[in-house]
Amino acid sequence: MYFIKNTMGSFRTLLPFSLISLSLAQPYGTSKIQWGPCNKTEVPYEVPVECAAIDVPFDYTQSNSSETLQLDLVKVAAVVQPSKGSILLNFGGPGGTGRNELCTKKLSEELLALSGRQFDLIAFDPRGTSGSKIPIQCYENQFDAWNFLITYGPSNTSDTELAKQWAQAANVADVCSKSMAKYGSVVTSAFVARDMMRIVDALGEDGLLRYWGFSYGTTLGATTAAMFPDRVERMVLDGVQNPHEYYHAQADFEEWADSDKSFSAIFTGCVANRENCDLGKGNDKTAAELEQSVWDLLDDLKARPRAIGPYTLSYAYLKSFIVRMLYNSGNWPALATLLNQILNGQPEDLEKSLTAIFGAYTNITDALAGIQQPQALYSIHCSDNMVRTKNFDDWVPAVQRMYDTSRIIGDALVSLYAACAQWKIEPKERYTGDFNVKTKNPVLFIGNSHDALTPLRSAKNVSSTFEGSVVLEVDGYGHASLAAPSSCTIKTTSAYWVNGTLPPKDTICDSDGPLYGGVTWADVIAKVYGNGTAIAKRDVLHEPVIGGSLFPRVSFK
């Protein structure tokens, strides 16, 4: 099994004193943020929220420049007031927005419960993302945007697809360097880390950072902790990406280390709970047989796509959908229904299901808006990453390594890594130090036992270089702890946020229900907190338990 250690030595980027003083100069105790009503057109919200904006330096490396960038913030207030402070959130990507995510009822209620209901939650749209004031938009016309969309997908759909994606990535790198050089040079994680510290300063609380990062948000958190170790009050890094690879490798190879095992769990879970899984209901097929039938289906679709009503069911569409479903095991019953309909069902039922999946895409009229997130992903990740590869033949071994690491996901993000290999924009600042970090207060890492996107080993690898940190393992399926409803996780994370209490080493939190069991966070929150709005009982909230993006649920029924 592939295990990456930090081989960078023990050093940290030396920052000019003028840059450090920017974040340390402001006195604390008085908030400089004016919170008020949100514009629901700009930030649709399902829960009570407040919005605000602050100005930060556009380019932190230019100390004499007066150019600023407006950061737009949204806040969900703690249930219990007065709050104990604010937690900044990043939901991953890179390239994902923050405000729209936090404003959803389901996610905000889960995060409030997991933080003890005693902290305000704050999100913002990082530099370069579609909600920011400097969104990355490399293409200027709909034709080029549509061309980008239709070539964005798995890299092994044909013998020529990989070379085509390499050429397309060269085009992206060239176009972005010409149209987005100014914005693209200031969207790295180092810049966003400085933005977060400016938010902390403006909050006027205690001058310390409380932060919860998911997926790529863990790399942003690790970067921020490495740059500002003395200002970390609490930090949870959840669904951990390996930052060593993110910055220094041709691809995030370790991310896919457990992907195939998680894919197999779709079928073992189905067989174990057949009554709730259409794919296993009414037959005696083993999990291995069910899985093989899906691999056979994918191979068949690669050679012979199928016309289903107005839709073309292809390898690329089905494979991409399966990868999306791996994020959250709560979606697996719906996935099993779709797979059963393709393999055994009636065409009419299948067409209805495909409409539920792809119907929204048929209404896309603005391709420029549709490509904003992947363009932001390319720009941020590729500016952070330091590896460049000039020739296609020199890059192919990295692709083969991805294929060898995971059959189900190894071909999913090749286009991203092709762009990074050929990226041309040189960032004004990227983090080049190591992650041998001693923070003011220890960091809590969280990793699921069965995560197809960020394996548990990554949490352990990164934690090993963060002095005093602990890894909480959640014995669940899906990406990050939000994919695995668990009362134990609520108790453990709340104890950390409220009191700084870390769980004992080797703590494992069980999920509250089996695969295909239908247990939701709403069920778990009601069990821990009851139906009221108070904090959980003390003996429940702080009981240690030893043993054992975030995608919405989808239903076709």
C-alpha positions in Angstrom: 0.0 0.0 0.0 1.2 3.4 -0.9 2.3 5.5 2.2 3.8 8.9 1.8 5.9 10.5 4.4 7.0 14.1 4.6 10.4 14.2 3.0 10.7 18.0 2.8 12.9 18.3 5.9 12.0 20.6 8.8 11.7 24.1 7.5 9.0 26.6 7.0 8.7 29.5 4.5 10.3 32.6 5.9 7.8 35.5 5.6 8.8 39.2 5.4 8.1 41.0 8.7 5.8 43.4 6.9 3.5 40.6 5.9 3.4 39.1 9.3 2.6 42.4 10.9 -0.5 42.8 8.7 -2.2 40.0 10.6 -0.9 40.9 14.1 -1.4 44.7 14.2 -5.1 45.0 14.9 -6.2 45.0 18.6 -8.9 42.5 19.6 -12.1 42.9 21.5 -14.1 45.1 19.1 -15.7 43.7 15.9 -15.1 45.7 12.7 -17.8 43.6 10.9 -21.2 45.1 10.4 -23.7 42.2 10.1 -27.0 42.7 8.4 -29.7 41.2 6.2 -28.6 39.0 3.2 -29.6 39.6 -0.4 -31.6 36.4 -1.1 -31.0 36.8 -4.8 -27.3 36.6 -4.3 -27.3 34.1 -1.4 -30.4 31.9 -1.3 -30.9 30.9 2.3 -33.2 28.4 4.0 -32.3 29.4 7.6 -31.9 32.7 9.4 -28.6 34.2 8.3 -26.7 37.5 8.4 -24.3 38.9 5.8 -21.4 41.2 5.9 -18.3 42.2 3.8 -14.7 43.2 4.7 -11.9 44.5 2.5 -8.6 42.6 2.4 -5.4 43.3 0.4 -5.7 42.1 -3.2 -2.1 41.1 -3.2 -0.4 40.5 0.1 3.0 40.5 -1.5 2.7 44.2 -2.5 2.8 46.0 0.9 2.7 49.4 -0.7 -0.4 48.8 -2.8 -3.8 50.2 -1.8 -5.7 47.7 -4.1 -8.2 45.7 -2.0 -10.6 42.8 -2.5 -14.0 42.5 -0.9 -14.8 39.3 0.9 -18.5 38.5 1.4 -19.4 36.6 4.5 -22.4 34.8 5.7 -23.1 33.8 9.3 -25.4 31.3 10.9 -25.8 32.2 14.6 -25.2 29.7 17.4 -28.4 28.2 18.9 -27.2 29.0 22.4 -26.4 32.7 22.9 -24.1 34.4 23.6 -21.9 32.3 21.4 -18.5 31.1 22.4 -17.0 32.5 19.2 -17.0 31.9 15.5 -16.0 28.9 13.4 -14.8 29.6 9.8 -15.7 26.9 7.3 -14.4 25.6 4.0 -16.3 22.8 2.2 -13.6 21.8 -0.2 -12.9 21.8 -3.9 -10.8 23.8 -4.4 -13.1 26.0 -6.2 -16.2 25.3 -4.2 -18.2 28.2 -2.8 -19.0 28.6 0.9 -22.0 30.9 1.4 -24.6 28.9 -0.6 -23.5 25.6 1.2 -23.8 27.0 4.7 -27.2 28.6 4.0 -28.9 25.2 3.5 -31.0 24.1 6.3 -29.7 20.5 6.4 -26.0 21.3 6.5 -26.3 24.3 8.9 -28.3 22.2 11.4 -25.7 19.4 11.2 -22.8 21.7 11.7 -24.5 23.5 14.6 -25.1 20.1 16.3 -21.5 18.9 15.7 -20.1 22.1 17.2 -22.3 21.9 20.3 -24.7 24.5 19.1 -22.6 27.1 20.9 -20.6 28.7 18.1 -21.5 31.0 15.2 -20.7 29.5 11.8 -19.1 31.7 9.1 -18.5 30.9 5.5 -17.2 32.9 2.5 -16.5 32.3 -1.1 -12.7 32.0 -1.5 -10.7 33.9 -4.1 -11.3 32.6 -7.6 -14.6 30.9 -6.9 -17.8 31.8 -8.7 -19.2 33.7 -5.7 -16.1 35.8 -5.1 -15.4 39.3 -6.5 -12.6 37.8 -8.7 -14.1 34.6 -10.2 -11.9 32.7 -12.6 -13.5 32.9 -16.0 -10.9 32.0 -18.7 -13.3 31.7 -21.6 -15.3 34.6 -23.0 -17.8 32.9 -25.4 -20.4 30.2 -25.2 -18.8 28.0 -28.0 -15.5 27.6 -26.1 -17.3 27.1 -22.9 -19.5 24.3 -24.4 -16.4 22.7 -25.8 -14.9 22.7 -22.4 -18.0 21.1 -20.9 -18.3 18.3 -23.3 -14.6 17.3 -23.0 -14.7 17.3 -19.2 -15.0 13.7 -18.0 -13.3 10.3 -17.6 -10.0 10.0 -19.5 -10.3 6.4 -20.7 -13.5 6.4 -22.6 -11.6 5.6 -25.8 -8.0 5.0 -27.0 -7.7 8.7 -28.0 -9.4 10.4 -25.1 -6.3 10.7 -22.9 -4.3 12.5 -25.6 -7.4 14.7 -26.4 -7.6 15.7 -22.7 -3.9 16.6 -22.7 -4.4 18.9 -25.7 -7.6 20.4 -24.1 -5.7 21.0 -20.9 -2.9 22.8 -22.9 -5.6 25.0 -24.3 -7.0 25.8 -20.8 -3.6 26.6 -19.5 -2.9 28.9 -22.4 -6.3 30.7 -22.4 -6.2 31.2 -18.6 -2.7 32.6 -18.7 -3.8 35.2 -21.2 -7.2 36.2 -19.8 -6.8 35.5 -16.0 -3.1 36.2 -15.3 -3.8 38.9 -12.7 -6.6 37.2 -10.8 -5.0 33.7 -11.2 -1.8 34.9 -9.6 -3.5 35.7 -6.2 -5.9 32.7 -5.7 -3.5 30.3 -4.0 -4.2 28.6 -0.6 -1.6 30.9 1.0 -3.6 34.0 -0.1 -6.8 32.4 1.2 -5.1 31.6 4.5 -4.2 35.3 4.9 -7.8 36.2 4.1 -9.0 34.0 6.9 -6.7 35.6 9.4 -8.0 39.0 8.3 -11.5 37.7 9.0 -10.4 36.6 12.4 -8.9 40.0 13.1 -12.1 41.8 11.9 -14.3 39.6 14.2 -12.6 41.1 17.2 -13.1 38.0 19.4 -9.8 36.8 20.8 -7.5 36.9 17.7 -7.5 33.2 17.4 -8.7 31.0 14.6 -11.5 28.4 14.9 -11.7 26.5 11.6 -13.4 23.4 10.2 -12.2 22.3 6.8 -13.5 19.4 4.6 -11.7 17.7 1.8 -9.5 20.3 0.1 -10.5 22.5 3.1 -8.1 20.3 5.1 -5.2 21.3 2.9 -6.2 24.9 3.3 -6.4 24.3 7.1 -3.1 22.6 7.2 -1.5 25.4 5.2 -3.1 28.1 7.5 -1.9 26.2 10.6 1.7 26.0 9.1 1.7 29.7 8.3 0.1 30.9 11.6 0.6 28.1 14.2 0.4 30.4 17.2 -3.1 31.6 16.2 -4.9 28.2 16.1 -7.5 27.9 18.9 -9.4 25.0 17.4 -9.1 23.3 14.1 -10.9 20.2 12.7 -9.6 18.8 9.5 -12.2 16.4 8.2 -11.9 14.0 5.2 -8.2 14.7 4.9 -6.4 15.3 1.7 -2.7 14.7 1.7 -1.1 18.2 1.4 2.3 16.8 0.6 1.0 15.4 -2.7 -1.4 18.3 -3.3 1.7 20.6 -3.5 4.5 18.3 -4.6 3.1 15.4 -6.7 1.9 15.0 -10.3 -1.5 13.9 -8.9 -3.2 13.2 -5.6 -2.5 9.5 -5.8 -3.2 8.7 -2.2 -6.8 10.2 -2.5 -7.9 7.1 -4.4 -6.2 4.4 -2.3 -9.5 3.2 -0.8 -11.8 4.1 -3.7 -12.3 0.6 -5.1 -12.9 -0.9 -1.6 -15.6 1.8 -1.1 -17.2 0.9 -4.4 -17.3 -2.7 -3.5 -19.1 -1.8 -0.3 -22.1 -0.6 -2.4 -22.7 -4.3 -3.2 -21.7 -5.9 0.2 -24.0 -3.4 1.9 -26.8 -4.2 -0.6 -26.5 -8.0 0.0 -26.5 -7.5 3.8 -29.7 -5.4 3.5 -31.5 -6.7 0.4 -34.9 -5.5 1.4 -33.7 -1.9 1.1 -31.6 -2.4 -2.0 -33.4 -2.9 -5.4 -30.3 -4.3 -7.0 -30.2 -7.2 -4.5 -33.9 -7.6 -3.9 -35.5 -10.8 -5.3 -32.3 -12.6 -6.2 -29.5 -14.5 -4.5 -26.6 -13.0 -6.3 -23.4 -12.5 -4.2 -21.9 -9.0 -3.7 -19.1 -10.0 -6.1 -21.6 -11.1 -8.7 -23.5 -7.8 -8.4 -20.3 -5.8 -8.7 -19.1 -7.7 -11.7 -22.4 -7.1 -13.4 -21.9 -3.3 -13.1 -18.3 -3.6 -14.4 -19.6 -5.5 -17.3 -22.2 -2.9 -17.9 -19.7 -0.1 -17.9 -17.4 -2.0 -20.3 -20.4 -2.5 -22.6 -21.4 1.1 -22.5 -17.9 2.2 -23.4 -18.3 0.2 -26.7 -22.0 0.6 -27.2 -23.8 3.6 -25.5 -27.6 3.2 -25.3 -30.4 5.5 -26.4 -33.0 5.8 -23.5 -35.7 8.1 -24.6 -34.1 11.5 -25.2 -30.9 10.5 -23.3 -27.7 8.7 -24.4 -26.6 6.5 -21.6 -22.8 6.3 -22.0 -19.8 5.1 -20.0 -18.9 8.6 -19.2 -22.3 9.6 -17.9 -22.8 6.5 -15.8 -19.2 6.3 -14.5 -19.3 10.0 -13.5 -22.6 9.5 -11.7 -21.3 6.5 -9.7 -18.3 8.6 -8.6 -20.7 11.3 -7.4 -22.7 8.8 -5.4 -19.5 7.5 -3.6 -19.4 10.8 -1.7 -22.4 9.9 0.5 -23.6 6.4 1.3 -27.0 7.8 1.9 -27.3 8.0 -1.9 -26.5 4.3 -2.4 -30.2 3.0 -2.4 -31.0 5.5 -5.2 -27.9 4.3 -7.1 -28.8 0.7 -6.6 -32.3 1.5 -8.0 -30.8 3.1 -11.1 -28.4 0.2 -11.7 -31.1 -2.3 -11.3 -33.3 -0.4 -13.8 -30.4 -0.4 -16.3 -29.7 -4.1 -15.9 -33.2 -5.5 -15.3 -35.8 -2.8 -15.4 -38.4 -1.4 -17.7 -37.3 1.4 -20.2 -40.1 3.7 -18.9 -38.8 3.5 -15.4 -35.2 4.1 -16.5 -36.2 7.1 -18.6 -37.8 8.7 -15.5 -34.7 8.0 -13.4 -32.4 9.5 -16.1 -34.7 12.6 -16.2 -34.2 13.0 -12.4 -30.4 12.8 -12.9 -29.8 14.6 -16.1 -32.9 16.7 -16.5 -31.3 19.8 -14.9 -28.4 19.6 -17.4 -30.8 19.7 -20.4 -31.9 23.2 -19.2 -28.4 24.7 -19.2 -28.3 27.7 -21.4 -25.2 29.4 -20.0 -22.2 27.3 -20.4 -19.9 30.1 -19.2 -21.7 29.8 -15.8 -21.5 26.0 -15.9 -17.7 25.9 -16.2 -17.0 28.4 -13.4 -16.4 25.7 -10.7 -14.0 23.5 -12.7 -12.1 26.6 -13.9 -11.7 27.7 -10.3 -10.6 24.2 -9.4 -7.9 24.2 -12.1 -6.6 27.7 -11.3 -6.3 27.2 -7.5 -5.0 23.6 -7.5 -2.6 24.2 -10.4 -1.2 27.4 -8.9 -0.6 25.7 -5.6 1.0 22.6 -7.2 4.7 22.9 -8.0 5.1 20.1 -10.5 5.2 20.8 -14.3 5.6 18.2 -17.1 6.3 19.4 -20.6 5.8 16.3 -22.7 2.7 14.0 -22.9 4.9 10.9 -22.9 6.5 12.0 -19.6 3.1 12.5 -18.1 1.5 9.2 -19.1 3.2 7.2 -16.3 1.4 9.3 -13.7 -1.9 8.6 -15.4 -1.1 4.9 -15.4 -0.4 5.1 -11.7 -3.8 6.7 -11.1 -5.4 3.9 -13.1 -3.5 1.3 -11.1 -4.5 2.9 -7.8 -8.2 2.9 -8.5 -10.3 1.4 -11.3 -13.5 3.3 -10.3 -12.0 6.9 -9.8 -8.5 6.7 -11.4 -9.7 8.2 -14.7 -12.0 10.8 -13.1 -9.8 13.8 -12.6 -7.1 13.3 -15.2 -8.1 16.5 -17.0 -7.3 18.5 -13.9 -3.8 17.0 -13.5 -3.2 17.5 -17.2 -3.9 21.2 -16.8 -1.7 21.5 -13.7 1.2 19.8 -15.6 1.0 22.5 -18.2 -0.1 25.5 -16.1 1.5 28.8 -17.0 0.3 31.4 -14.4 3.0 31.9 -11.8 1.4 32.7 -8.4 2.6 35.7 -6.4 2.7 33.4 -3.4 2.3 29.7 -2.7 3.1 27.8 0.4 6.5 26.1 0.1 7.2 25.1 3.6 6.6 21.7 5.3 3.9 20.5 7.6 5.9 19.8 10.7 3.7 22.0 12.8 3.2 22.7 16.5 0.0 24.7 16.8 -1.0 26.8 19.8 -3.7 24.2 20.5 -3.8 20.7 19.0 -5.7 19.9 15.8 -8.4 17.2 15.6 -8.3 15.2 12.4 -11.3 13.1 11.3 -11.2 10.2 8.8 -13.8 7.7 7.8 -12.9 4.0 7.7 -14.3 3.8 4.2 -13.8 7.0 2.3 -13.5 6.7 -1.5 -12.1 10.3 -1.9 -9.8 10.8 1.2 -8.7 7.6 2.8 -8.1 7.3 6.6 -4.4 6.8 6.0 -4.2 10.4 4.8 -5.5 11.7 8.1 -3.0 9.6 9.9 -0.1 10.7 7.7 -0.8 14.4 8.1 -1.6 14.1 11.8 1.8 12.4 12.4 3.5 15.8 11.6 1.1 17.9 13.7 2.4 17.8 17.2 -0.2 16.8 19.8 -3.0 16.2 17.2 -5.3 13.2 17.3 -7.2 11.3 14.6 -10.8 10.4 15.2 -11.9 7.5 13.0 -15.5 7.3 12.0 -16.5 3.7 11.1 -18.7 4.9 8.2 -18.9 5.1 4.4 -18.6 8.2 2.3 -16.6 11.4 2.1 -15.8 13.1 5.5 -17.8 12.7 8.7 -20.9 14.4 7.3 -21.5 11.3 5.2 -21.8 9.0 8.2 -24.4 10.1 10.8 -23.1 9.3 14.2 -24.1 10.4 17.7 -20.6 9.5 18.8 -19.2 12.1 16.3 -21.5 14.8 17.7 -20.4 14.0 21.2 -16.7 14.0 20.3 -16.5 17.0 18.1 -18.7 19.1 20.4 -16.4 18.3 23.3 -13.5 19.5 21.3 -15.1 22.7 20.1 -16.5 23.6 23.5 -13.7 22.5 25.9 -10.8 21.7 23.7 -11.1 18.0 24.7 -9.4 15.6 22.3 -10.6 12.0 22.1 -8.2 9.4 23.4 -5.9 8.0 20.8 -7.4 5.2 18.6 -11.0 6.4 19.3 -13.4 5.0 16.7 -16.9 6.4 16.4 -19.5 3.9 15.0 -22.2 5.1 12.6 -25.7 5.0 14.0 -27.1 2.8 11.3 -26.1 0.1 8.7 -25.7 0.7 5.0 -29.1 1.0 3.3 -30.6 1.5 6.8 -32.0 5.0 6.1 -30.6 6.7 9.3 -30.2 10.4 8.8 -28.4 13.2 10.7 -31.9 14.5 11.6 -32.5 11.1 13.4 -29.1 11.3 15.2 -29.5 15.0 16.2 -32.9 14.3 17.7 -31.4 11.4 19.7 -28.6 13.5 21.1 -30.3 16.9 21.6 -34.0 16.0 21.7 -36.5 18.2 19.9 -35.5 21.4 21.7 -32.9 24.0 21.0 -30.7 23.7 24.1 -27.3 22.1 24.2 -27.1 18.4 24.8 -27.0 16.9 28.2 -23.5 17.1 29.7 -23.1 13.4 30.2 -24.1 12.8 26.6 -22.1 15.7 25.1 -18.7 14.7 26.6 -18.9 11.0 26.9 -15.8 9.5 25.2 -16.7 6.5 23.0 -14.0 3.9 22.3 -14.5 1.0 19.9 -15.5 -0.5 16.9 -20.1 18.3 0.4 -21.8 17.0 1.2 -23.9 15.8 -1.6 -27.7 15.8 -1.0 -29.6 12.5 -1.0 -31.1 11.4 -4.3 -34.3 9.5 -4.8 -35.8 8.0 -7.9 -38.8 6.5 -6.3 
